[in-house]
């Protein structure tokens, strides 16, 4: 559905995106991750046709979008991170204005607004000023404006930014519903949102794509460190666990005569038999011994080395 082939974008001496290749299939909901300044927003703007690559090309269904940019942009809905709404307008006025910008005929405009309002659940605020809306409803209005013309593709840049936990769940469910009939590319800094919404993830760093795959497969690649949770009753717990090869003990809690600790271990060697034997040797009572699954957040940190580059 969407392809980027050899895409490069410069801003003066800064290379924001370099030789980027990616493919997004029809009907996929894909998460797009990267540290600040990694090139996410620049890439999304090129995918929508707002920015033109300096090298390479963007394709929809194999067709270079620059050959007929207006037709290509009719196929895409875009919600930028800033969500630029006119707060002095009523929601109804703003959506009508958005249809006029897209030069929709009156019949299509009316049905497009009606469908968008239903899909985004904003009927109860339809005649209210945007300035009076919560951040969650403002995001819904932005989404409604992005789908008025019934696009096949949705590109969403941080749609849950600044929302409280309940609003994040609402937007997550909304994006999942919108993705049932559309191809969606979703950028977010909130790993839990991406993991809950997207089956496939792209990770970009310093303008280059460094990971591409479904969530479960990518999580299996994070083997630089293993994480364990141990809870025991006994003496010298931290001292004895800390001297095990490659082990870093942290997150220590003392409660009810027991010690609970998190262990980070370099490499992927299985540590549970070693800890079990140590507990027997030291006459500890073992309450819990658990190997934790790598989180998407930790995988992201491993792949990007926690480096943030300037925008």
VOBA-1610 file (N, C-alpha, C; in pm, whole numbers, padded with zeros to 5 digits, always signed):
BEGIN
Unk+00082-00120+00000Unk+00000+00000+00000Unk+00086+00126+00000Unk+00186+00130+00092Unk+00277+00244+00102Unk+00420+00191+00091Unk+00501+00259+00012Unk+00642+00221-00002Unk+00728+00346+00002Unk+00842+00334+00068Unk+00947+00436+00059Unk+01071+00364+00007Unk+01129+00418-00098Unk+01243+00351-00161Unk+01359+00449-00173Unk+01462+00421-00094Unk+01583+00503-00099Unk+01560+00647-00063Unk+01470+00673+00032Unk+01429+00811+00062Unk+01531+00879+00152Unk+01575+00997+00109Unk+01670+01079+00185Unk+01618+01223+00189Unk+01631+01287+00307Unk+01590+01426+00321Unk+01692+01502+00403Unk+01739+01615+00346Unk+01835+01702+00413Unk+01768+01833+00451Unk+01811+01889+00564Unk+01778+02027+00601Unk+01911+02097+00625Unk+01960+02165+00521Unk+02093+02222+00529Unk+02196+02113+00542Unk+02279+02121+00646Unk+02383+02020+00669Unk+02331+01898+00744Unk+02207+01907+00793Unk+02149+01796+00870Unk+02081+01696+00778Unk+02119+01569+00790Unk+02050+01461+00719Unk+01945+01405+00812Unk+01818+01441+00786Unk+01710+01399+00875Unk+01669+01254+00850Unk+01667+01213+00723Unk+01633+01076+00684Unk+01732+01033+00577Unk+01784+00911+00590Unk+01890+00866+00500Unk+01859+00728+00443Unk+01845+00722+00311Unk+01831+00595+00237Unk+01728+00502+00302Unk+01610+00557+00327Unk+01505+00483+00397Unk+01425+00397+00301Unk+01413+00270+00335Unk+01328+00176+00261Unk+01227+00117+00359Unk+01099+00122+00323Unk+00998+00056+00405Unk+00877+00021+00320Unk+00803-00078+00367Unk+00682-00123+00300Unk+00572-00140+00406Unk+00454-00088+00380Unk+00340-00106+00469Unk+00226-00163+00388Unk+00176-00279+00429Unk+00074-00348+00352Unk-00065-00293+00377Unk-00155-00320+00285Unk-00293-00275+00297Unk-00357-00336+00423Unk-00423-00250+00502Unk-00493-00295+00620Unk-00408-00313+00744Unk-00279-00285+00737Unk-00193-00297+00855Unk-00208-00176+00946Unk-00192-00198+01077Unk-00175-00090+01174Unk-00032-00102+01224Unk+00052-00006+01187Unk+00196-00015+01209Unk+00240+00096+01305Unk+00316+00059+01407Unk+00373+00157+01499Unk+00506+00208+01446Unk+00531+00337+01465Unk+00652+00401+01415Unk+00722+00467+01533Unk+00837+00412+01574Unk+00906+00456+01694Unk+01043+00513+01662Unk+01089+00600+01749Unk+01222+00655+01737Unk+01245+00761+01842Unk+01370+00784+01884Unk+01396+00891+01981Unk+01371+01027+01919Unk+01370+01130+02002Unk+01352+01266+01952Unk+01458+01299+01848Unk+01414+01356+01737Unk+01507+01394+01631Unk+01551+01280+01542Unk+01487+01163+01555Unk+01531+01047+01476Unk+01486+01053+01331Unk+01387+01139+01301Unk+01338+01150+01163Unk+01197+01102+01144Unk+01124+01074+01255Unk+00987+01020+01243Unk+00894+01119+01173Unk+00886+01240+01226Unk+00792+01338+01170Unk+00828+01373+01027Unk+00957+01388+00999Unk+01000+01415+00861Unk+00956+01303+00768Unk+00973+01179+00812Unk+00931+01064+00731Unk+00780+01067+00708Unk+00703+01092+00813Unk+00558+01093+00800Unk+00512+01203+00706Unk+00577+01317+00711Unk+00541+01426+00621Unk+00575+01393+00476Unk+00683+01318+00455Unk+00713+01275+00319Unk+00613+01169+00273Unk+00572+01081+00364Unk+00475+00978+00326Unk+00339+01037+00288Unk+00307+01155+00344Unk+00181+01222+00309Unk+00193+01314+00188Unk+00316+01338+00143Unk+00336+01430+00030Unk+00354+01575+00070Unk+00355+01603+00202Unk+00376+01741+00247Unk+00518+01786+00219Unk+00615+01695+00241Unk+00754+01721+00207Unk+00794+01632+00090Unk+00883+01681+00009Unk+00933+01602-00104Unk+01072+01551-00072Unk+01099+01422-00092Unk+01234+01371-00065Unk+01338+01436-00156Unk+01460+01450-00106Unk+01570+01497-00190Unk+01617+01385-00282Unk+01606+01263-00234Unk+01639+01145-00314Unk+01536+01037-00285Unk+01518+00946-00380Unk+01425+00837-00362Unk+01282+00879-00387Unk+01188+00789-00358Unk+01048+00818-00388Unk+00952+00751-00292Unk+00832+00808-00280Unk+00722+00753-00203Unk+00618+00700-00301Unk+00567+00580-00275Unk+00474+00515-00366Unk+00349+00471-00291Unk+00233+00487-00354Unk+00108+00425-00309Unk+00070+00323-00414Unk+00056+00198-00372Unk+00023+00090-00466Unk+00115+00089-00587Unk+00243+00115-00563Unk+00342+00111-00670Unk+00347+00235-00757Unk+00261+00333-00732Unk+00256+00456-00811Unk+00331+00567-00738Unk+00427+00628-00802Unk+00502+00738-00743Unk+00408+00854-00715Unk+00396+00897-00590Unk+00294+00996-00556Unk+00323+01132-00618Unk+00449+01162-00645Unk+00483+01293-00702Unk+00434+01308-00845Unk+00396+01197-00910Unk+00344+01206-01046Unk+00203+01264-01049Unk+00127+01245-00943Unk-00005+01305-00929Unk-00030+01326-00781Unk+00033+01431-00725Unk+00032+01452-00581Unk-00109+01478-00528Unk-00189+01553-00602Unk-00324+01584-00556Unk-00407+01458-00541Unk-00398+01368-00639Unk-00472+01242-00631Unk-00423+01156-00516Unk-00291+01155-00496Unk-00234+01075-00386Unk-00282+01127-00252Unk-00285+01259-00235Unk-00324+01316-00106Unk-00473+01298-00078Unk-00553+01270-00179Unk-00693+01237-00155Unk-00707+01099-00091Unk-00601+01020-00097Unk-00606+00884-00043Unk-00556+00877+00101Unk-00507+00988+00156Unk-00444+00984+00287Unk-00508+01086+00382Unk-00523+01048+00508Unk-00563+01138+00615Unk-00448+01153+00711Unk-00421+01276+00755Unk-00302+01302+00837Unk-00340+01382+00961Unk-00301+01332+01077Unk-00316+01406+01203Unk-00177+01439+01253Unk-00133+01565+01237Unk+00001+01602+01285Unk+00004+01609+01437Unk+00124+01609+01492Unk+00139+01612+01637Unk+00077+01736+01698Unk+00086+01848+01627Unk+00035+01975+01680Unk-00117+01984+01676Unk-00184+01902+01593Unk-00330+01904+01578Unk-00382+02048+01567Unk-00355+02116+01457Unk-00386+02259+01446Unk-00535+02286+01426Unk-00606+02307+01535Unk-00749+02338+01531Unk-00772+02488+01544Unk-00884+02535+01488Unk-00926+02674+01507Unk-01020+02677+01628Unk-00965+02718+01742Unk-01039+02704+01868Unk-01157+02801+01880Unk-01162+02904+01795Unk-01275+02997+01801Unk-01396+02945+01723Unk-01380+02831+01654Unk-01490+02773+01578Unk-01566+02670+01660Unk-01692+02649+01625Unk-01764+02532+01672Unk-01707+02409+01602Unk-01724+02292+01662Unk-01679+02168+01597Unk-01744+02155+01460Unk-01873+02183+01451Unk-01945+02172+01324Unk-01885+02265+01220Unk-01853+02390+01261Unk-01795+02486+01167Unk-01658+02440+01119Unk-01580+02386+01212Unk-01446+02343+01175Unk-01449+02228+01075Unk-01537+02131+01098Unk-01545+02018+01006Unk-01598+02061+00870Unk-01693+02154+00867Unk-01740+02207+00740Unk-01627+02280+00667Unk-01549+02356+00743Unk-01434+02425+00684Unk-01334+02324+00626Unk-01311+02214+00698Unk-01218+02112+00650Unk-01267+02050+00519Unk-01397+02031+00506Unk-01449+01977+00378Unk-01430+02076+00265Unk-01442+02206+00296Unk-01422+02307+00190Unk-01276+02311+00146Unk-01182+02291+00239Unk-01041+02287+00202Unk-01012+02170+00110Unk-01085+02063+00127Unk-01067+01946+00040Unk-01155+01953-00084Unk-01228+02063-00098Unk-01312+02086-00216Unk-01412+01973-00237Unk-01470+01926-00126Unk-01572+01821-00135Unk-01705+01883-00175Unk-01779+01814-00260Unk-01910+01867-00298Unk-02006+01856-00180Unk-02115+01935-00179Unk-02203+01940-00062Unk-02254+01804-00015Unk-02292+01718-00109Unk-02345+01587-00071Unk-02238+01503-00001Unk-02117+01497-00060Unk-02009+01419+00000Unk-01966+01480+00134Unk-01969+01613+00141Unk-01931+01681+00266Unk-02026+01644+00379Unk-02155+01646+00352Unk-02253+01614+00456Unk-02238+01469+00504Unk-02226+01377+00409Unk-02214+01236+00448Unk-02079+01209+00514Unk-01975+01278+00466Unk-01842+01261+00525Unk-01838+01308+00669Unk-01900+01424+00696Unk-01907+01475+00833Unk-01988+01380+00921Unk-02102+01336+00870Unk-02188+01246+00948Unk-02114+01118+00986Unk-02046+01058+00889Unk-01974+00934+00916Unk-01856+00957+01011Unk-01784+01069+00992Unk-01668+01097+01077Unk-01710+01123+01221Unk-01821+01194+01238Unk-01873+01221+01373Unk-01911+01090+01442Unk-01975+01001+01369Unk-02013+00872+01426Unk-01890+00789+01463Unk-01793+00784+01373Unk-01676+00700+01395Unk-01591+00749+01511Unk-01583+00880+01530Unk-01498+00935+01636Unk-01573+00967+01764Unk-01705+00950+01765Unk-01783+00968+01886Unk-01788+01110+01938Unk-01807+01208+01849Unk-01808+01348+01892Unk-01945+01414+01873Unk-02049+01335+01861Unk-02181+01394+01835Unk-02225+01487+01949Unk-02189+01453+02074Unk-02236+01534+02187Unk-02164+01668+02197Unk-02052+01686+02126Unk-01982+01815+02129Unk-01987+01883+01992Unk-02070+01833+01903Unk-02071+01881+01764Unk-02099+02030+01754Unk-02183+02083+01842Unk-02217+02224+01835Unk-02151+02306+01947Unk-02045+02254+02002Unk-01973+02326+02106Unk-01847+02392+02049Unk-01802+02503+02108Unk-01676+02564+02064Unk-01558+02472+02093Unk-01465+02465+02002Unk-01347+02380+02022Unk-01269+02424+02145Unk-01271+02554+02175Unk-01198+02606+02290Unk-01246+02547+02422Unk-01369+02497+02427Unk-01425+02441+02550Unk-01402+02291+02563Unk-01343+02230+02464Unk-01328+02084+02464Unk-01206+02039+02543Unk-01214+01920+02600Unk-01098+01858+02663Unk-00996+01819+02556Unk-00874+01789+02601Unk-00770+01747+02506Unk-00812+01620+02432Unk-00879+01531+02503Unk-00923+01408+02438Unk-01022+01433+02326Unk-01118+01521+02350Unk-01215+01552+02245Unk-01150+01630+02132Unk-01052+01714+02163Unk-00982+01785+02055Unk-00910+01687+01962Unk-00850+01583+02023Unk-00786+01482+01940Unk-00888+01410+01852Unk-01005+01385+01907Unk-01111+01320+01829Unk-01156+01409+01713Unk-01165+01540+01739Unk-01203+01632+01631Unk-01097+01630+01521Unk-00969+01630+01562Unk-00862+01622+01463Unk-00869+01494+01381Unk-00901+01383+01447Unk-00917+01257+01375Unk-01036+01262+01281Unk-01145+01324+01326Unk-01262+01337+01240Unk-01227+01415+01114Unk-01153+01523+01130Unk-01112+01604+01013Unk-01023+01524+00919Unk-00943+01432+00975Unk-00852+01353+00893Unk-00922+01246+00811Unk-01045+01206+00852Unk-01113+01096+00782Unk-01239+01143+00708Unk-01263+01274+00702Unk-01383+01325+00635Unk-01397+01274+00492Unk-01284+01267+00423Unk-01288+01233+00280Unk-01271+01083+00256Unk-01287+01004+00365Unk-01281+00858+00359Unk-01148+00808+00299Unk-01036+00844+00361Unk-00906+00803+00307Unk-00879+00654+00330Unk-00797+00597+00244Unk-00754+00459+00260Unk-00640+00448+00360Unk-00567+00558+00378Unk-00446+00560+00460Unk-00462+00664+00570Unk-00425+00628+00693Unk-00422+00722+00804Unk-00280+00729+00860Unk-00227+00850+00869Unk-00095+00871+00927Unk-00112+00962+01049Unk-00082+00907+01167Unk-00112+00973+01293Unk+00017+00996+01371Unk+00050+01122+01396Unk+00172+01159+01466Unk+00139+01194+01611Unk+00171+01103+01703Unk+00147+01122+01846Unk+00000+01155+01877Unk-00095+01072+01836Unk-00237+01106+01858Unk-00278+01107+02004Unk-00202+01040+02093Unk-00239+01036+02235Unk-00152+01127+02320Unk-00074+01214+02257Unk+00016+01302+02331Unk-00063+01395+02425Unk-00022+01400+02552Unk-00083+01491+02648Unk-00215+01445+02706Unk-00257+01323+02676Unk-00384+01273+02727Unk-00365+01200+02860Unk-00470+01200+02942Unk-00463+01124+03066Unk-00485+00975+03035Unk-00461+00886+03132Unk-00471+00741+03103Unk-00604+00698+03045Unk-00716+00753+03096Unk-00847+00714+03041Unk-00864+00761+02898Unk-00818+00883+02869Unk-00827+00935+02733Unk-00738+00855+02638Unk-00622+00810+02688Unk-00533+00728+02604Unk-00603+00598+02562Unk-00672+00537+02657Unk-00745+00413+02624Unk-00852+00442+02519Unk-00923+00555+02533Unk-01026+00592+02436Unk-00966+00608+02296Unk-00854+00680+02288Unk-00791+00703+02158Unk-00735+00573+02102Unk-00679+00488+02190Unk-00629+00358+02145Unk-00741+00276+02081Unk-00855+00269+02149Unk-00969+00194+02094Unk-01019+00256+01964Unk-01019+00389+01960Unk-01065+00459+01840Unk-00974+00428+01722Unk-00842+00433+01744Unk-00748+00404+01636Unk-00764+00260+01589Unk-00782+00168+01683Unk-00802+00028+01644Unk-00926+00012+01557Unk-01033+00082+01592Unk-01156+00075+01511Unk-01135+00139+01374Unk-01068+00254+01372Unk-01043+00320+01244Unk-00955+00233+01153Unk-00867+00154+01214Unk-00777+00070+01136Unk-00841-00054+01078Unk-00967-00081+01112Unk-01032-00199+01057Unk-01054-00189+00906Unk-01066-00066+00856Unk-01091-00048+00714Unk-00984+00039+00647Unk-00875+00066+00718Unk-00773+00156+00664Unk-00634+00104+00697Unk-00536+00150+00623Unk-00396+00130+00656Unk-00354+00243+00749Unk-00294+00210+00864Unk-00261+00311+00965Unk-00113+00305+01000Unk-00049+00422+00999Unk+00087+00437+01051Unk+00077+00530+01172Unk+00121+00480+01289Unk+00100+00548+01416Unk+00234+00574+01483Unk+00263+00701+01510Unk+00383+00737+01585Unk+00346+00765+01730Unk+00430+00719+01824Unk+00404+00746+01965Unk+00530+00724+02046Unk+00543+00800+02157Unk+00649+00776+02254Unk+00604+00681+02365Unk+00476+00649+02367Unk+00422+00564+02473Unk+00421+00419+02423Unk+00517+00341+02472Unk+00536+00206+02422Unk+00414+00118+02445Unk+00348+00137+02561Unk+00231+00054+02590Unk+00121+00075+02488Unk+00105+00198+02443Unk+00002+00228+02343Unk+00034+00158+02211Unk+00160+00165+02170Unk+00200+00101+02044Unk+00184-00050+02054Unk+00229-00107+02166Unk+00222-00252+02182Unk+00078-00301+02184Unk-00012-00219+02243Unk-00153-00259+02252Unk-00227-00240+02120Unk-00182-00148+02036Unk-00256-00111+01916Unk-00201-00175+01789Unk-00070-00192+01784Unk-00003-00229+01658Unk+00050-00372+01664Unk+00039-00442+01554Unk+00096-00576+01543Unk+00238-00572+01486Unk+00269-00465+01415Unk+00401-00453+01352Unk+00462-00319+01391Unk+00594-00315+01403Unk+00663-00195+01449Unk+00782-00165+01359Unk+00799-00038+01330Unk+00918+00015+01264Unk+00990+00103+01365Unk+01123+00089+01375Unk+01202+00174+01464Unk+01307+00246+01380Unk+01311+00378+01395Unk+01404+00461+01322Unk+01498+00530+01420Unk+01624+00542+01382Unk+01721+00613+01466Unk+01823+00681+01375Unk+01846+00810+01402Unk+01939+00889+01322Unk+01906+00880+01173Unk+01775+00880+01143Unk+01731+00884+01005Unk+01733+00751+00932Unk+01770+00643+01002Unk+01779+00512+00937Unk+01687+00413+01006Unk+01626+00326+00927Unk+01540+00221+00982Unk+01628+00113+01041Unk+01610+00086+01173Unk+01697-00010+01240Unk+01623-00136+01285Unk+01490-00136+01278Unk+01414-00256+01313Unk+01279-00253+01243Unk+01234-00370+01202Unk+01106-00384+01132Unk+01056-00525+01154Unk+00940-00538+01218Unk+00885-00671+01239Unk+00765-00668+01329Unk+00700-00784+01346Unk+00587-00787+01440Unk+00639-00783+01582Unk+00554-00741+01673Unk+00596-00711+01810Unk+00661-00832+01876Unk+00597-00949+01867Unk+00649-01067+01937Unk+00786-01108+01884Unk+00806-01101+01753Unk+00936-01138+01696Unk+01045-01041+01738Unk+01012-00912+01740Unk+01112-00813+01779Unk+01152-00829+01925Unk+01054-00860+02010Unk+01085-00876+02152Unk+01180-00994+02176Unk+01174-01095+02089Unk+01263-01209+02104Unk+01407-01176+02069Unk+01428-01063+01999Unk+01565-01026+01959Unk+01639-00954+02071Unk+01569-00910+02175Unk+01633-00831+02280Unk+01705-00920+02380Unk+01824-00969+02342Unk+01895-01066+02426Unk+02025-01011+02483Unk+02044-00881+02477Unk+02165-00828+02537Unk+02161-00843+02689Unk+02041-00833+02746Unk+02024-00849+02890Unk+01901-00935+02917Unk+01910-01012+03026Unk+01793-01082+03077Unk+01755-01020+03210Unk+01626-01025+03243Unk+01575-00965+03366Unk+01507-01073+03450Unk+01535-01071+03581Unk+01476-01166+03673Unk+01419-01093+03795Unk+01315-01149+03853Unk+01263-01104+03981Unk+01280-01217+04081Unk+01343-01185+04196Unk+01370-01286+04298Unk+01317-01234+04431Unk+01246-01319+04505Unk+01201-01286+04639Unk+01232-01403+04731Unk+01314-01375+04834Unk+01356-01481+04924Unk+01356-01430+05068Unk+01350-01524+05161Unk+01370-01496+05302Unk+01501-01561+05343Unk+01594-01481+05393Unk+01724-01534+05431Unk+01823-01422+05455Unk+01947-01461+05481Unk+02051-01364+05511Unk+02145-01345+05392Unk+02197-01221+05378Unk+02299-01192+05277Unk+02251-01205+05135Unk+02122-01180+05113Unk+02063-01203+04981Unk+02129-01116+04874Unk+02133-00985+04897Unk+02186-00894+04795Unk+02333-00922+04770Unk+02410-00943+04878Unk+02554-00967+04863Unk+02581-01092+04781Unk+02507-01198+04808Unk+02532-01325+04738Unk+02485-01320+04592Unk+02370-01257+04567Unk+02321-01248+04429Unk+02408-01156+04345Unk+02460-01049+04406Unk+02536-00950+04331Unk+02670-01003+04281Unk+02723-01107+04345Unk+02853-01160+04301Unk+02840-01265+04192Unk+02717-01300+04154Unk+02700-01391+04042Unk+02750-01323+03915Unk+02813-01396+03823Unk+02875-01336+03704Unk+02776-01256+03620Unk+02811-01129+03594Unk+02732-01043+03505Unk+02604-00989+03564Unk+02580-01010+03694Unk+02452-00972+03756Unk+02460-00831+03813Unk+02356-00753+03787Unk+02338-00621+03847Unk+02207-00624+03925Unk+02215-00606+04057Unk+02097-00609+04143Unk+02044-00468+04163Unk+01912-00451+04149Unk+01852-00318+04166Unk+01706-00336+04209Unk+01642-00223+04241Unk+01500-00228+04281Unk+01477-00312+04404Unk+01564-00299+04505Unk+01556-00383+04625Unk+01441-00336+04715Unk+01361-00432+04763Unk+01254-00405+04859Unk+01264-00504+04974Unk+01251-00452+05095Unk+01247-00537+05214Unk+01105-00534+05271Unk+01046-00652+05292Unk+00909-00655+05344Unk+00883-00789+05412Unk+00827-00782+05533Unk+00785-00901+05607Unk+00897-01005+05619Unk+01019-00956+05639Unk+01131-01048+05654Unk+01181-01108+05525Unk+01131-01060+05413Unk+01174-01111+05282Unk+01243-01000+05203Unk+01328-01039+05112Unk+01397-00946+05023Unk+01352-00972+04881Unk+01304-00867+04817Unk+01262-00876+04677Unk+01356-00789+04595Unk+01412-00845+04489Unk+01512-00773+04412Unk+01497-00805+04263Unk+01528-00705+04180Unk+01532-00724+04034Unk+01677-00743+03993Unk+01701-00837+03904Unk+01836-00866+03857Unk+01843-00845+03706Unk+01946-00772+03661Unk+01976-00760+03519Unk+02103-00839+03492Unk+02101-00920+03386Unk+02213-01010+03360Unk+02257-00992+03215Unk+02384-00966+03195Unk+02437-00956+03059Unk+02430-01092+02991Unk+02390-01091+02864Unk+02380-01216+02789Unk+02247-01284+02810Unk+02231-01401+02750Unk+02104-01471+02757Unk+02115-01606+02827Unk+02221-01624+02908Unk+02235-01750+02982Unk+02125-01761+03086Unk+02065-01879+03097Unk+01956-01902+03192Unk+02010-01902+03335Unk+01955-01813+03420Unk+02007-01794+03554Unk+01923-01862+03662Unk+01804-01907+03630Unk+01716-01961+03733Unk+01773-02085+03805Unk+01831-02181+03734Unk+01890-02295+03808Unk+02002-02253+03902Unk+02080-02153+03863Unk+02190-02104+03947Unk+02135-02042+04075Unk+02029-01959+04061Unk+01968-01895+04178Unk+01904-02000+04268Unk+01840-02100+04208Unk+01776-02206+04287Unk+01880-02283+04370Unk+01992-02316+04308Unk+02099-02388+04379Unk+02158-02301+04489Unk+02173-02170+04461Unk+02225-02079+04562Unk+02130-02070+04682Unk+02000-02065+04656Unk+01902-02060+04764Unk+01909-02185+04851Unk+01927-02302+04788Unk+01941-02426+04865Unk+02067-02423+04951Unk+02177-02377+04891Unk+02305-02373+04962Unk+02299-02280+05082Unk+02230-02164+05067Unk+02225-02064+05173Unk+02107-02081+05266Unk+02028-02188+05244Unk+01909-02215+05327Unk+01808-02100+05322Unk+01796-02038+05205Unk+01695-01936+05185Unk+01560-02002+05158Unk+01455-01933+05198Unk+01321-01975+05158Unk+01286-01896+05032Unk+01266-01966+04922Unk+01243-01902+04793Unk+01094-01881+04772Unk+01053-01753+04772Unk+00912-01718+04753Unk+00879-01694+04606Unk+00972-01640+04531Unk+00945-01611+04389Unk+01076-01613+04311Unk+01071-01672+04192Unk+01184-01670+04099Unk+01125-01664+03959Unk+01139-01550+03896Unk+01067-01527+03771Unk+01157-01458+03671Unk+01161-01511+03548Unk+01233-01446+03439Unk+01134-01359+03363Unk+01163-01230+03355Unk+01071-01135+03294Unk+01089-01130+03144Unk+00977-01118+03074Unk+00983-01100+02929Unk+01034-00960+02900Unk+01119-00949+02801Unk+01169-00818+02763Unk+01054-00727+02722Unk+01057-00604+02766Unk+00952-00508+02731Unk+00990-00436+02602Unk+00888-00383+02536Unk+00914-00305+02415Unk+00998-00182+02448Unk+00973-00125+02565Unk+01051-00006+02605Unk+01199-00041+02619Unk+01228-00155+02682Unk+01368-00193+02698Unk+01434-00226+02564Unk+01360-00295+02476Unk+01413-00323+02343Unk+01444-00193+02269Unk+01352-00096+02279Unk+01373+00033+02214Unk+01500+00099+02267Unk+01520+00094+02399Unk+01638+00155+02458Unk+01765+00084+02412Unk+01759-00047+02401Unk+01876-00122+02353Unk+01912-00083+02210Unk+01811-00078+02125Unk+01836-00053+01983Unk+01882+00089+01955Unk+01832+00184+02034Unk+01867+00324+02009Unk+01973+00376+02105Unk+02018+00291+02197Unk+02124+00327+02292Unk+02089+00449+02376Unk+01959+00474+02392Unk+01914+00585+02476Unk+01965+00720+02430Unk+02006+00733+02304Unk+02062+00860+02257Unk+01952+00942+02193Unk+01942+01068+02232Unk+01851+01162+02169Unk+01935+01264+02094Unk+01904+01285+01969Unk+01979+01381+01891Unk+01892+01502+01867Unk+01954+01613+01842Unk+01880+01737+01826Unk+01799+01735+01699Unk+01682+01800+01704Unk+01593+01802+01589Unk+01654+01889+01480
//
